[in-house]
Amino acid sequence: MQAILGTRLAADINLVTQIVLLVGLWMGFYLARIGQIPKHANMQTTMVVGNLFFVLFVMIPSFYQYVILGGTTGGIVAQLMLAHGFLGLLAQLSGVYLVLRMRTKVIPPRFRVRNFKLVMRATLGLWTIIFVLGIGIYNYRYLVPKPVAAVSASLVQFRQGGNDLVGEAGELEAAVRAGDLQAAKRAGERLVNLIEGKSGDHFGDLDKDGSVEDPGDGIGILRYVQAVTSAPAAASITALAGNVEAWVTRIRDSALAVASAADLKPMEQVIGEVVSLADRAQREGIGPILASAPPLVIVVLDEFAFAPQKITIQKGTTVVWLNQELEVHTVTADDGKVDSGDLDRGAFFSIRFREAGTFPYYCIYHGDQGGVDMAGIVLVE
């Protein structure tokens, strides 16, 4: 149904239907209370069979697309979906069992519950809870405004990252020269996190002091370098980017060694190289790259949103999308002419826009055409 009607319209229809179904189930309960058993049986059977249709053609496809294909277990929508899916399966199986128990003799006697009324009431209660969970899913996915992603990226921040790299290398050198192990570990952590960003393999609380310190913006210098080279660039820029990547990787490895060291004495011989490489990365690499790189805008995929969600660029500008979270996302044009395929954590996708126009897009797992949920737009002037 989603493939025909779209994610949002299918969800709207399903929401209205679930309201009708829940009201029908409670009406069936009332009919049983006043002794109208045949009407009660007809009502409950209709509601259970009707819900089965929406389970098969709306709920399961939605769950499969959002949670399974999208690799989504974090976030309130996914958590509500998991709870809704588990409890919904129990309720639907129980409903089918009750219908078969009421209307047929296919269930063997040894599997027929004795307290039939208790099971019916428990199923009705469970169905009501599931309805509330469904309202929560609809609310958080389609009604609650998307929060602005905490992580954003720009080439200005890339330049600042280069300045921070030099400063943090100096802090590390000072701590090592002073023999202050804890300060050196802290400086090592800050350098690693600045270089790798939140999607890096080593990002985190490396000095084990209970907090994660990152002087950068969460993207990471390595990711910025890779973003620049993911777009069409001159050979000279590609060569500079390769140098910067090699230099900051060596700095990161030295910082990791400091962060895990029990003694700073062996670190004194490598700390000078860290400072020298940081200076070269900024002066001979990042600065020249930014001075000669073609127009470039970075859009970050984080917190189930594109940040910025809407951008305005000039013709000839390259847009690079970077996935910063564990969940799989895509960049898919509303008209279907462009599709990035699955973007795992740390993956890039880029397009150079050569003509003026509007480019609406979305994530096929967590959004839909027309700006629904995880979607964005590029305006080219």
Summary of the structure (lengths in Angstrom):
residues: 381
radius of gyration: 28.1
end to end distance: 36.8
largest distance: 89.4
contacts: 1261
relative contact order: 0.10
helix: 59%
strand: 13%
